[in-house]
Amino acid sequence: MEGIFYAKAAAYIGAAIAMGLGGIGPSLGQGMIGAKACENIGKYPESANTIRTVMIIAMSVVESSAIYALLIAGALWLTA
């Protein structure tokens, strides 16, 4: 019976690690995307709409990896 508690604890720790590490990369990536977009809008204000559109698409692609980490963490949490 004690082994079940260790397995549950390992699943919960794995879920926490998955969310922790799975959130670092996308947050850094989104910060870089936003910084470069603001920099380019400052340089080329006439193309602000195009830059904004590309920035939103790029951020949604980057955010998908954080969503995958959330799904993995949720699967670990629910199976425990």
All heavy atoms as a GROMACS GRO file, in nm:
protein
  564
    1MET      N    1   0.083  -0.120   0.000
    1MET     CA    2   0.000   0.000   0.000
    1MET      C    3   0.087   0.126   0.000
    1MET      O    4   0.048   0.228  -0.055
    1MET     CB    5  -0.091  -0.004   0.123
    1MET     CG    6  -0.197   0.099   0.123
    1MET     SD    7  -0.317   0.060  -0.004
    1MET     CE    8  -0.441   0.175   0.032
    2GLU      N    9   0.204   0.117   0.060
    2GLU     CA   10   0.291   0.232   0.068
    2GLU      C   11   0.346   0.271  -0.069
    2GLU      O   12   0.372   0.388  -0.097
    2GLU     CB   13   0.406   0.203   0.164
    2GLU     CG   14   0.489   0.324   0.196
    2GLU     CD   15   0.591   0.293   0.304
    2GLU    OE1   16   0.554   0.231   0.406
    2GLU    OE2   17   0.706   0.331   0.284
    3GLY      N   18   0.362   0.173  -0.158
    3GLY     CA   19   0.414   0.200  -0.292
    3GLY      C   20   0.321   0.288  -0.373
    3GLY      O   21   0.365   0.364  -0.459
    4ILE      N   22   0.192   0.279  -0.348
    4ILE     CA   23   0.095   0.361  -0.420
    4ILE      C   24   0.116   0.509  -0.386
    4ILE      O   25   0.108   0.595  -0.474
    4ILE     CB   26  -0.049   0.317  -0.386
    4ILE    CG1   27  -0.073   0.177  -0.441
    4ILE    CG2   28  -0.151   0.414  -0.441
    4ILE    CD1   29  -0.204   0.116  -0.398
    5PHE      N   30   0.145   0.536  -0.261
    5PHE     CA   31   0.166   0.675  -0.221
    5PHE      C   32   0.292   0.732  -0.286
    5PHE      O   33   0.296   0.848  -0.324
    5PHE     CB   34   0.174   0.686  -0.068
    5PHE     CG   35   0.046   0.649  -0.001
    5PHE    CD1   36   0.041   0.543   0.086
    5PHE    CD2   37  -0.071   0.719  -0.026
    5PHE    CE1   38  -0.076   0.507   0.149
    5PHE    CE2   39  -0.190   0.685   0.036
    5PHE     CZ   40  -0.193   0.578   0.124
    6TYR      N   41   0.396   0.650  -0.300
    6TYR     CA   42   0.518   0.694  -0.368
    6TYR      C   43   0.492   0.721  -0.515
    6TYR      O   44   0.544   0.816  -0.572
    6TYR     CB   45   0.630   0.592  -0.352
    6TYR     CG   46   0.688   0.585  -0.212
    6TYR    CD1   47   0.703   0.464  -0.148
    6TYR    CD2   48   0.726   0.700  -0.145
    6TYR    CE1   49   0.755   0.456  -0.020
    6TYR    CE2   50   0.779   0.695  -0.018
    6TYR     CZ   51   0.793   0.572   0.045
    6TYR     OH   52   0.845   0.566   0.170
    7ALA      N   53   0.411   0.636  -0.577
    7ALA     CA   54   0.377   0.656  -0.718
    7ALA      C   55   0.296   0.784  -0.738
    7ALA      O   56   0.319   0.859  -0.832
    7ALA     CB   57   0.301   0.536  -0.771
    8LYS      N   58   0.201   0.809  -0.648
    8LYS     CA   59   0.123   0.933  -0.657
    8LYS      C   60   0.211   1.055  -0.634
    8LYS      O   61   0.198   1.156  -0.704
    8LYS     CB   62   0.010   0.931  -0.555
    8LYS     CG   63  -0.106   0.843  -0.594
    8LYS     CD   64  -0.220   0.857  -0.496
    8LYS     CE   65  -0.338   0.773  -0.542
    8LYS     NZ   66  -0.454   0.794  -0.456
    9ALA      N   67   0.300   1.047  -0.538
    9ALA     CA   68   0.390   1.159  -0.511
    9ALA      C   69   0.481   1.185  -0.632
    9ALA      O   70   0.504   1.301  -0.669
    9ALA     CB   71   0.475   1.132  -0.387
   10ALA      N   72   0.528   1.079  -0.694
   10ALA     CA   73   0.613   1.096  -0.813
   10ALA      C   74   0.534   1.158  -0.928
   10ALA      O   75   0.587   1.241  -1.003
   10ALA     CB   76   0.671   0.961  -0.855
   11ALA      N   77   0.408   1.118  -0.943
   11ALA     CA   78   0.325   1.177  -1.049
   11ALA      C   79   0.301   1.325  -1.023
   11ALA      O   80   0.306   1.407  -1.116
   11ALA     CB   81   0.193   1.102  -1.059
   12TYR      N   82   0.274   1.362  -0.899
   12TYR     CA   83   0.252   1.503  -0.867
   12TYR      C   84   0.379   1.585  -0.886
   12TYR      O   85   0.375   1.698  -0.936
   12TYR     CB   86   0.200   1.518  -0.725
   12TYR     CG   87   0.059   1.463  -0.705
   12TYR    CD1   88   0.024   1.400  -0.588
   12TYR    CD2   89  -0.037   1.476  -0.804
   12TYR    CE1   90  -0.104   1.350  -0.568
   12TYR    CE2   91  -0.165   1.426  -0.787
   12TYR     CZ   92  -0.198   1.364  -0.669
   12TYR     OH   93  -0.325   1.315  -0.653
   13ILE      N   94   0.491   1.530  -0.845
   13ILE     CA   95   0.619   1.601  -0.864
   13ILE      C   96   0.650   1.614  -1.013
   13ILE      O   97   0.697   1.718  -1.059
   13ILE     CB   98   0.731   1.530  -0.787
   13ILE    CG1   99   0.710   1.547  -0.637
   13ILE    CG2  100   0.868   1.583  -0.828
   13ILE    CD1  101   0.802   1.465  -0.551
   14GLY      N  102   0.621   1.508  -1.090
   14GLY     CA  103   0.642   1.514  -1.234
   14GLY      C  104   0.554   1.619  -1.300
   14GLY      O  105   0.597   1.689  -1.391
   15ALA      N  106   0.431   1.631  -1.253
   15ALA     CA  107   0.341   1.733  -1.307
   15ALA      C  108   0.392   1.873  -1.275
   15ALA      O  109   0.387   1.963  -1.360
   15ALA     CB  110   0.200   1.713  -1.252
   16ALA      N  111   0.443   1.890  -1.154
   16ALA     CA  112   0.497   2.022  -1.116
   16ALA      C  113   0.620   2.056  -1.199
   16ALA      O  114   0.636   2.171  -1.244
   16ALA     CB  115   0.531   2.022  -0.968
   17ILE      N  116   0.706   1.960  -1.221
   17ILE     CA  117   0.825   1.984  -1.302
   17ILE      C  118   0.787   2.012  -1.446
   17ILE      O  119   0.845   2.100  -1.512
   17ILE     CB  120   0.922   1.865  -1.290
   17ILE    CG1  121   0.982   1.860  -1.150
   17ILE    CG2  122   1.033   1.873  -1.395
   17ILE    CD1  123   1.064   1.736  -1.122
   18ALA      N  124   0.689   1.938  -1.498
   18ALA     CA  125   0.645   1.960  -1.637
   18ALA      C  126   0.591   2.102  -1.655
   18ALA      O  127   0.620   2.168  -1.755
   18ALA     CB  128   0.538   1.858  -1.675
   19MET      N  129   0.514   2.150  -1.560
   19MET     CA  130   0.462   2.286  -1.572
   19MET      C  131   0.570   2.390  -1.548
   19MET      O  132   0.572   2.494  -1.615
   19MET     CB  133   0.347   2.308  -1.473
   19MET     CG  134   0.214   2.256  -1.522
   19MET     SD  135   0.169   2.310  -1.687
   19MET     CE  136   0.162   2.486  -1.667
   20GLY      N  137   0.660   2.363  -1.455
   20GLY     CA  138   0.766   2.459  -1.427
   20GLY      C  139   0.859   2.477  -1.545
   20GLY      O  140   0.886   2.590  -1.589
   21LEU      N  141   0.909   2.367  -1.597
   21LEU     CA  142   1.000   2.376  -1.710
   21LEU      C  143   0.927   2.408  -1.840
   21LEU      O  144   0.983   2.471  -1.929
   21LEU     CB  145   1.078   2.245  -1.724
   21LEU     CG  146   1.174   2.212  -1.610
   21LEU    CD1  147   1.241   2.078  -1.635
   21LEU    CD2  148   1.277   2.322  -1.592
   22GLY      N  149   0.802   2.362  -1.850
   22GLY     CA  150   0.725   2.389  -1.970
   22GLY      C  151   0.677   2.533  -1.980
   22GLY      O  152   0.630   2.575  -2.084
   23GLY      N  153   0.687   2.608  -1.872
   23GLY     CA  154   0.646   2.748  -1.875
   23GLY      C  155   0.760   2.845  -1.894
   23GLY      O  156   0.739   2.959  -1.935
   24ILE      N  157   0.882   2.800  -1.867
   24ILE     CA  158   0.997   2.891  -1.878
   24ILE      C  159   1.026   2.927  -2.023
   24ILE      O  160   1.041   3.044  -2.058
   24ILE     CB  161   1.122   2.827  -1.813
   24ILE    CG1  162   1.103   2.821  -1.662
   24ILE    CG2  163   1.248   2.905  -1.846
   24ILE    CD1  164   1.213   2.746  -1.590
   25GLY      N  165   1.033   2.827  -2.109
   25GLY     CA  166   1.066   2.851  -2.250
   25GLY      C  167   0.966   2.940  -2.321
   25GLY      O  168   1.004   3.039  -2.385
   26PRO      N  169   0.836   2.908  -2.312
   26PRO     CA  170   0.739   2.995  -2.380
   26PRO      C  171   0.736   3.138  -2.327
   26PRO      O  172   0.718   3.232  -2.404
   26PRO     CB  173   0.605   2.925  -2.355
   26PRO     CG  174   0.640   2.784  -2.335
   26PRO     CD  175   0.773   2.785  -2.266
   27SER      N  176   0.756   3.155  -2.197
   27SER     CA  177   0.754   3.291  -2.144
   27SER      C  178   0.873   3.372  -2.194
   27SER      O  179   0.858   3.490  -2.229
   27SER     CB  180   0.750   3.289  -1.992
   27SER     OG  181   0.868   3.230  -1.940
   28LEU      N  182   0.990   3.310  -2.201
   28LEU     CA  183   1.106   3.380  -2.256
   28LEU      C  184   1.087   3.408  -2.405
   28LEU      O  185   1.120   3.517  -2.453
   28LEU     CB  186   1.232   3.298  -2.234
   28LEU     CG  187   1.280   3.282  -2.090
   28LEU    CD1  188   1.398   3.186  -2.083
   28LEU    CD2  189   1.316   3.417  -2.032
   29GLY      N  190   1.033   3.311  -2.476
   29GLY     CA  191   1.010   3.330  -2.619
   29GLY      C  192   0.909   3.441  -2.648
   29GLY      O  193   0.929   3.523  -2.738
   30GLN      N  194   0.802   3.445  -2.571
   30GLN     CA  195   0.702   3.550  -2.592
   30GLN      C  196   0.758   3.687  -2.557
   30GLN      O  197   0.727   3.786  -2.622
   30GLN     CB  198   0.577   3.522  -2.510
   30GLN     CG  199   0.494   3.412  -2.568
   30GLN     CD  200   0.367   3.387  -2.488
   30GLN    OE1  201   0.350   3.436  -2.377
   30GLN    NE2  202   0.277   3.311  -2.547
   31GLY      N  203   0.842   3.692  -2.455
   31GLY     CA  204   0.906   3.819  -2.421
   31GLY      C  205   0.996   3.870  -2.532
   31GLY      O  206   0.996   3.989  -2.566
   32MET      N  207   1.072   3.778  -2.592
   32MET     CA  208   1.159   3.817  -2.704
   32MET      C  209   1.078   3.861  -2.825
   32MET      O  210   1.113   3.958  -2.892
   32MET     CB  211   1.249   3.700  -2.742
   32MET     CG  212   1.357   3.670  -2.644
   32MET     SD  213   1.455   3.532  -2.706
   32MET     CE  214   1.546   3.491  -2.559
   33ILE      N  215   0.970   3.788  -2.853
   33ILE     CA  216   0.885   3.824  -2.967
   33ILE      C  217   0.825   3.963  -2.947
   33ILE      O  218   0.826   4.047  -3.037
   33ILE     CB  219   0.775   3.719  -2.988
   33ILE    CG1  220   0.835   3.588  -3.037
   33ILE    CG2  221   0.670   3.769  -3.086
   33ILE    CD1  222   0.738   3.472  -3.034
   34GLY      N  223   0.773   3.989  -2.827
   34GLY     CA  224   0.714   4.119  -2.798
   34GLY      C  225   0.816   4.232  -2.804
   34GLY      O  226   0.787   4.341  -2.857
   35ALA      N  227   0.936   4.207  -2.753
   35ALA     CA  228   1.039   4.310  -2.755
   35ALA      C  229   1.081   4.345  -2.897
   35ALA      O  230   1.094   4.463  -2.932
   35ALA     CB  231   1.161   4.263  -2.675
   36LYS      N  232   1.101   4.242  -2.978
   36LYS     CA  233   1.141   4.268  -3.117
   36LYS      C  234   1.029   4.334  -3.197
   36LYS      O  235   1.055   4.418  -3.284
   36LYS     CB  236   1.185   4.139  -3.185
   36LYS     CG  237   1.312   4.081  -3.128
   36LYS     CD  238   1.428   4.176  -3.147
   36LYS     CE  239   1.555   4.116  -3.092
   36LYS     NZ  240   1.670   4.206  -3.113
   37ALA      N  241   0.905   4.297  -3.168
   37ALA     CA  242   0.793   4.360  -3.238
   37ALA      C  243   0.784   4.508  -3.202
   37ALA      O  244   0.765   4.593  -3.291
   37ALA     CB  245   0.663   4.288  -3.204
   38CYS      N  246   0.798   4.540  -3.075
   38CYS     CA  247   0.794   4.681  -3.034
   38CYS      C  248   0.911   4.759  -3.094
   38CYS      O  249   0.894   4.874  -3.137
   38CYS     CB  250   0.798   4.691  -2.882
   38CYS     SG  251   0.646   4.639  -2.802
   39GLU      N  252   1.027   4.695  -3.099
   39GLU     CA  253   1.144   4.760  -3.158
   39GLU      C  254   1.121   4.790  -3.307
   39GLU      O  255   1.152   4.900  -3.354
   39GLU     CB  256   1.264   4.667  -3.140
   39GLU     CG  257   1.395   4.719  -3.191
   39GLU     CD  258   1.506   4.619  -3.168
   39GLU    OE1  259   1.509   4.556  -3.061
   39GLU    OE2  260   1.588   4.603  -3.260
   40ASN      N  261   1.066   4.694  -3.378
   40ASN     CA  262   1.043   4.714  -3.521
   40ASN      C  263   0.929   4.810  -3.549
   40ASN      O  264   0.933   4.882  -3.648
   40ASN     CB  265   1.017   4.579  -3.590
   40ASN     CG  266   1.145   4.503  -3.613
   40ASN    OD1  267   1.248   4.562  -3.645
   40ASN    ND2  268   1.141   4.373  -3.596
   41ILE      N  269   0.827   4.812  -3.464
   41ILE     CA  270   0.720   4.910  -3.482
   41ILE      C  271   0.774   5.050  -3.459
   41ILE      O  272   0.735   5.146  -3.526
   41ILE     CB  273   0.600   4.877  -3.390
   41ILE    CG1  274   0.527   4.754  -3.443
   41ILE    CG2  275   0.504   4.995  -3.382
   41ILE    CD1  276   0.416   4.704  -3.352
   42GLY      N  277   0.869   5.064  -3.364
   42GLY     CA  278   0.932   5.194  -3.343
   42GLY      C  279   1.015   5.238  -3.462
   42GLY      O  280   1.020   5.357  -3.496
   43LYS      N  281   1.081   5.144  -3.528
   43LYS     CA  282   1.163   5.178  -3.645
   43LYS      C  283   1.078   5.203  -3.769
   43LYS      O  284   1.108   5.292  -3.848
   43LYS     CB  285   1.260   5.063  -3.675
   43LYS     CG  286   1.375   5.053  -3.581
   43LYS     CD  287   1.468   4.939  -3.624
   43LYS     CE  288   1.579   4.918  -3.524
   43LYS     NZ  289   1.663   4.804  -3.560
   44TYR      N  290   0.976   5.119  -3.788
   44TYR     CA  291   0.893   5.125  -3.908
   44TYR      C  292   0.745   5.137  -3.870
   44TYR      O  293   0.669   5.041  -3.879
   44TYR     CB  294   0.913   4.999  -3.994
   44TYR     CG  295   1.058   4.966  -4.019
   44TYR    CD1  296   1.119   4.858  -3.955
   44TYR    CD2  297   1.134   5.043  -4.106
   44TYR    CE1  298   1.252   4.828  -3.978
   44TYR    CE2  299   1.267   5.013  -4.129
   44TYR     CZ  300   1.326   4.907  -4.064
   44TYR     OH  301   1.458   4.877  -4.086
   45PRO      N  302   0.703   5.254  -3.827
   45PRO     CA  303   0.564   5.268  -3.782
   45PRO      C  304   0.460   5.249  -3.892
   45PRO      O  305   0.346   5.215  -3.864
   45PRO     CB  306   0.557   5.410  -3.725
   45PRO     CG  307   0.678   5.479  -3.771
   45PRO     CD  308   0.778   5.377  -3.811
   46GLU      N  309   0.500   5.266  -4.017
   46GLU     CA  310   0.404   5.249  -4.126
   46GLU      C  311   0.364   5.103  -4.147
   46GLU      O  312   0.261   5.074  -4.206
   46GLU     CB  313   0.460   5.307  -4.257
   46GLU     CG  314   0.583   5.236  -4.311
   46GLU     CD  315   0.714   5.282  -4.248
   46GLU    OE1  316   0.712   5.376  -4.166
   46GLU    OE2  317   0.817   5.224  -4.282
   47SER      N  318   0.445   5.009  -4.098
   47SER     CA  319   0.411   4.867  -4.113
   47SER      C  320   0.369   4.804  -3.980
   47SER      O  321   0.389   4.684  -3.957
   47SER     CB  322   0.530   4.791  -4.172
   47SER     OG  323   0.641   4.801  -4.086
   48ALA      N  324   0.310   4.884  -3.894
   48ALA     CA  325   0.273   4.836  -3.760
   48ALA      C  326   0.168   4.727  -3.766
   48ALA      O  327   0.173   4.631  -3.688
   48ALA     CB  328   0.224   4.953  -3.674
   49ASN      N  329   0.072   4.738  -3.857
   49ASN     CA  330  -0.034   4.637  -3.865
   49ASN      C  331   0.021   4.501  -3.905
   49ASN      O  332  -0.019   4.398  -3.851
   49ASN     CB  333  -0.143   4.682  -3.962
   49ASN     CG  334  -0.225   4.796  -3.908
   49ASN    OD1  335  -0.238   4.812  -3.787
   49ASN    ND2  336  -0.277   4.878  -3.997
   50THR      N  337   0.113   4.500  -4.001
   50THR     CA  338   0.174   4.375  -4.045
   50THR      C  339   0.258   4.313  -3.934
   50THR      O  340   0.250   4.192  -3.909
   50THR     CB  341   0.262   4.399  -4.169
   50THR    OG1  342   0.184   4.463  -4.268
   50THR    CG2  343   0.316   4.269  -4.222
   51ILE      N  344   0.335   4.396  -3.867
   51ILE     CA  345   0.420   4.346  -3.758
   51ILE      C  346   0.334   4.290  -3.645
   51ILE      O  347   0.364   4.185  -3.590
   51ILE     CB  348   0.514   4.457  -3.708
   51ILE    CG1  349   0.614   4.495  -3.817
   51ILE    CG2  350   0.588   4.413  -3.582
   51ILE    CD1  351   0.695   4.619  -3.787
   52ARG      N  352   0.226   4.358  -3.612
   52ARG     CA  353   0.138   4.313  -3.506
   52ARG      C  354   0.074   4.179  -3.540
   52ARG      O  355   0.063   4.090  -3.456
   52ARG     CB  356   0.031   4.417  -3.478
   52ARG     CG  357  -0.055   4.384  -3.358
   52ARG     CD  358  -0.164   4.488  -3.330
   52ARG     NE  359  -0.113   4.624  -3.331
   52ARG     CZ  360  -0.148   4.716  -3.423
   52ARG    NH1  361  -0.230   4.685  -3.520
   52ARG    NH2  362  -0.099   4.836  -3.414
   53THR      N  363   0.033   4.163  -3.664
   53THR     CA  364  -0.029   4.038  -3.708
   53THR      C  365   0.069   3.922  -3.698
   53THR      O  366   0.036   3.815  -3.646
   53THR     CB  367  -0.081   4.051  -3.852
   53THR    OG1  368  -0.172   4.160  -3.858
   53THR    CG2  369  -0.148   3.924  -3.897
   54VAL      N  370   0.190   3.945  -3.747
   54VAL     CA  371   0.293   3.840  -3.740
   54VAL      C  372   0.329   3.809  -3.595
   54VAL      O  373   0.350   3.693  -3.559
   54VAL     CB  374   0.416   3.882  -3.822
   54VAL    CG1  375   0.531   3.786  -3.801
   54VAL    CG2  376   0.382   3.892  -3.970
   55MET      N  377   0.332   3.912  -3.509
   55MET     CA  378   0.363   3.891  -3.368
   55MET      C  379   0.256   3.805  -3.301
   55MET      O  380   0.288   3.713  -3.224
   55MET     CB  381   0.373   4.025  -3.295
   55MET     CG  382   0.401   4.010  -3.146
   55MET     SD  383   0.378   4.161  -3.052
   55MET     CE  384   0.201   4.177  -3.055
   56ILE      N  385   0.131   3.830  -3.329
   56ILE     CA  386   0.023   3.751  -3.267
   56ILE      C  387   0.029   3.606  -3.313
   56ILE      O  388   0.011   3.513  -3.234
   56ILE     CB  389  -0.113   3.816  -3.298
   56ILE    CG1  390  -0.125   3.948  -3.221
   56ILE    CG2  391  -0.228   3.724  -3.260
   56ILE    CD1  392  -0.244   4.032  -3.258
   57ILE      N  393   0.057   3.584  -3.441
   57ILE     CA  394   0.069   3.447  -3.492
   57ILE      C  395   0.187   3.376  -3.427
   57ILE      O  396   0.177   3.260  -3.384
   57ILE     CB  397   0.080   3.447  -3.645
   57ILE    CG1  398  -0.051   3.493  -3.707
   57ILE    CG2  399   0.119   3.309  -3.697
   57ILE    CD1  400  -0.044   3.521  -3.855
   58ALA      N  401   0.300   3.445  -3.416
   58ALA     CA  402   0.418   3.385  -3.355
   58ALA      C  403   0.394   3.354  -3.207
   58ALA      O  404   0.436   3.249  -3.157
   58ALA     CB  405   0.538   3.478  -3.371
   59MET      N  406   0.326   3.442  -3.136
   59MET     CA  407   0.298   3.416  -2.995
   59MET      C  408   0.203   3.299  -2.976
   59MET      O  409   0.216   3.223  -2.880
   59MET     CB  410   0.243   3.541  -2.928
   59MET     CG  411   0.347   3.643  -2.897
   59MET     SD  412   0.284   3.762  -2.780
   59MET     CE  413   0.430   3.858  -2.749
   60SER      N  414   0.110   3.282  -3.068
   60SER     CA  415   0.019   3.167  -3.055
   60SER      C  416   0.093   3.036  -3.081
   60SER      O  417   0.063   2.934  -3.017
   60SER     CB  418  -0.099   3.182  -3.150
   60SER     OG  419  -0.056   3.178  -3.284
   61VAL      N  420   0.190   3.037  -3.170
   61VAL     CA  421   0.271   2.916  -3.195
   61VAL      C  422   0.356   2.884  -3.072
   61VAL      O  423   0.368   2.769  -3.031
   61VAL     CB  424   0.358   2.934  -3.321
   61VAL    CG1  425   0.459   2.824  -3.334
   61VAL    CG2  426   0.270   2.941  -3.445
   62VAL      N  427   0.415   2.987  -3.012
   62VAL     CA  428   0.498   2.966  -2.893
   62VAL      C  429   0.413   2.919  -2.776
   62VAL      O  430   0.454   2.833  -2.698
   62VAL     CB  431   0.574   3.096  -2.859
   62VAL    CG1  432   0.641   3.086  -2.724
   62VAL    CG2  433   0.677   3.126  -2.966
   63GLU      N  434   0.293   2.973  -2.764
   63GLU     CA  435   0.205   2.936  -2.653
   63GLU      C  436   0.159   2.791  -2.660
   63GLU      O  437   0.127   2.730  -2.558
   63GLU     CB  438   0.083   3.030  -2.651
   63GLU     CG  439  -0.009   3.012  -2.534
   63GLU     CD  440   0.055   3.053  -2.403
   63GLU    OE1  441   0.144   3.138  -2.402
   63GLU    OE2  442   0.012   2.999  -2.299
   64SER      N  443   0.160   2.734  -2.780
   64SER     CA  444   0.115   2.595  -2.793
   64SER      C  445   0.203   2.498  -2.715
   64SER      O  446   0.154   2.398  -2.662
   64SER     CB  447   0.108   2.554  -2.940
   64SER     OG  448   0.238   2.550  -2.996
   65SER      N  449   0.332   2.527  -2.702
   65SER     CA  450   0.418   2.438  -2.623
   65SER      C  451   0.384   2.446  -2.475
   65SER      O  452   0.393   2.346  -2.403
   65SER     CB  453   0.566   2.470  -2.648
   65SER     OG  454   0.596   2.600  -2.605
   66ALA      N  455   0.343   2.561  -2.426
   66ALA     CA  456   0.300   2.572  -2.287
   66ALA      C  457   0.169   2.497  -2.265
   66ALA      O  458   0.148   2.436  -2.160
   66ALA     CB  459   0.284   2.719  -2.247
   67ILE      N  460   0.083   2.498  -2.365
   67ILE     CA  461  -0.043   2.424  -2.354
   67ILE      C  462  -0.016   2.274  -2.353
   67ILE      O  463  -0.080   2.199  -2.280
   67ILE     CB  464  -0.138   2.465  -2.468
   67ILE    CG1  465  -0.182   2.610  -2.447
   67ILE    CG2  466  -0.259   2.373  -2.474
   67ILE    CD1  467  -0.256   2.670  -2.562
   68TYR      N  468   0.081   2.228  -2.433
   68TYR     CA  469   0.118   2.086  -2.430
   68TYR      C  470   0.172   2.047  -2.293
   68TYR      O  471   0.142   1.939  -2.242
   68TYR     CB  472   0.221   2.054  -2.538
   68TYR     CG  473   0.170   2.067  -2.678
   68TYR    CD1  474   0.252   2.113  -2.779
   68TYR    CD2  475   0.039   2.035  -2.711
   68TYR    CE1  476   0.206   2.126  -2.908
   68TYR    CE2  477  -0.009   2.048  -2.839
   68TYR     CZ  478   0.076   2.093  -2.938
   68TYR     OH  479   0.030   2.106  -3.066
   69ALA      N  480   0.253   2.133  -2.232
   69ALA     CA  481   0.303   2.105  -2.097
   69ALA      C  482   0.188   2.097  -1.998
   69ALA      O  483   0.188   2.013  -1.908
   69ALA     CB  484   0.404   2.211  -2.055
   70LEU      N  485   0.089   2.184  -2.013
   70LEU     CA  486  -0.028   2.181  -1.926
   70LEU      C  487  -0.105   2.051  -1.943
   70LEU      O  488  -0.151   1.991  -1.845
   70LEU     CB  489  -0.118   2.300  -1.955
   70LEU     CG  490  -0.249   2.306  -1.877
   70LEU    CD1  491  -0.222   2.326  -1.729
   70LEU    CD2  492  -0.337   2.417  -1.931
   71LEU      N  493  -0.120   2.005  -2.066
   71LEU     CA  494  -0.190   1.879  -2.091
   71LEU      C  495  -0.115   1.760  -2.030
   71LEU      O  496  -0.177   1.670  -1.973
   71LEU     CB  497  -0.210   1.858  -2.241
   71LEU     CG  498  -0.308   1.955  -2.309
   71LEU    CD1  499  -0.310   1.930  -2.458
   71LEU    CD2  500  -0.445   1.941  -2.250
   72ILE      N  501   0.015   1.759  -2.042
   72ILE     CA  502   0.094   1.651  -1.984
   72ILE      C  503   0.084   1.654  -1.831
   72ILE      O  504   0.067   1.550  -1.766
   72ILE     CB  505   0.240   1.661  -2.030
   72ILE    CG1  506   0.250   1.627  -2.178
   72ILE    CG2  507   0.331   1.569  -1.948
   72ILE    CD1  508   0.384   1.656  -2.240
   73ALA      N  509   0.093   1.773  -1.773
   73ALA     CA  510   0.080   1.784  -1.628
   73ALA      C  511  -0.058   1.741  -1.582
   73ALA      O  512  -0.074   1.674  -1.479
   73ALA     CB  513   0.110   1.927  -1.583
   74GLY      N  514  -0.161   1.777  -1.657
   74GLY     CA  515  -0.296   1.735  -1.623
   74GLY      C  516  -0.314   1.584  -1.632
   74GLY      O  517  -0.381   1.523  -1.547
   75ALA      N  518  -0.253   1.525  -1.733
   75ALA     CA  519  -0.261   1.379  -1.747
   75ALA      C  520  -0.190   1.310  -1.631
   75ALA      O  521  -0.239   1.210  -1.578
   75ALA     CB  522  -0.201   1.337  -1.880
   76LEU      N  523  -0.076   1.363  -1.591
   76LEU     CA  524  -0.005   1.305  -1.476
   76LEU      C  525  -0.086   1.321  -1.348
   76LEU      O  526  -0.091   1.231  -1.265
   76LEU     CB  527   0.133   1.371  -1.460
   76LEU     CG  528   0.240   1.329  -1.556
   76LEU    CD1  529   0.361   1.419  -1.540
   76LEU    CD2  530   0.279   1.184  -1.535
   77TRP      N  531  -0.149   1.435  -1.333
   77TRP     CA  532  -0.225   1.461  -1.212
   77TRP      C  533  -0.350   1.375  -1.205
   77TRP      O  534  -0.386   1.324  -1.099
   77TRP     CB  535  -0.261   1.610  -1.208
   77TRP     CG  536  -0.334   1.651  -1.085
   77TRP    CD1  537  -0.285   1.654  -0.958
   77TRP    CD2  538  -0.471   1.692  -1.078
   77TRP    NE1  539  -0.382   1.699  -0.873
   77TRP    CE2  540  -0.497   1.720  -0.943
   77TRP    CE3  541  -0.570   1.708  -1.171
   77TRP    CZ2  542  -0.622   1.765  -0.901
   77TRP    CZ3  543  -0.694   1.752  -1.129
   77TRP    CH2  544  -0.718   1.780  -0.995
   78LEU      N  545  -0.416   1.356  -1.318
   78LEU     CA  546  -0.540   1.277  -1.319
   78LEU      C  547  -0.515   1.128  -1.306
   78LEU      O  548  -0.600   1.055  -1.254
   78LEU     CB  549  -0.620   1.306  -1.446
   78LEU     CG  550  -0.684   1.444  -1.453
   78LEU    CD1  551  -0.750   1.464  -1.587
   78LEU    CD2  552  -0.784   1.463  -1.340
   79THR      N  553  -0.402   1.080  -1.355
   79THR     CA  554  -0.374   0.936  -1.347
   79THR      C  555  -0.319   0.896  -1.212
   79THR      O  556  -0.310   0.776  -1.184
   79THR     CB  557  -0.277   0.893  -1.456
   79THR    OG1  558  -0.155   0.967  -1.442
   79THR    CG2  559  -0.336   0.915  -1.594
   80ALA      N  560  -0.281   0.991  -1.130
   80ALA     CA  561  -0.223   0.958  -1.000
   80ALA      C  562  -0.330   0.912  -0.902
   80ALA      O  563  -0.443   0.935  -0.909
   80ALA     CB  564  -0.148   1.077  -0.941
   0.00000   0.00000   0.00000
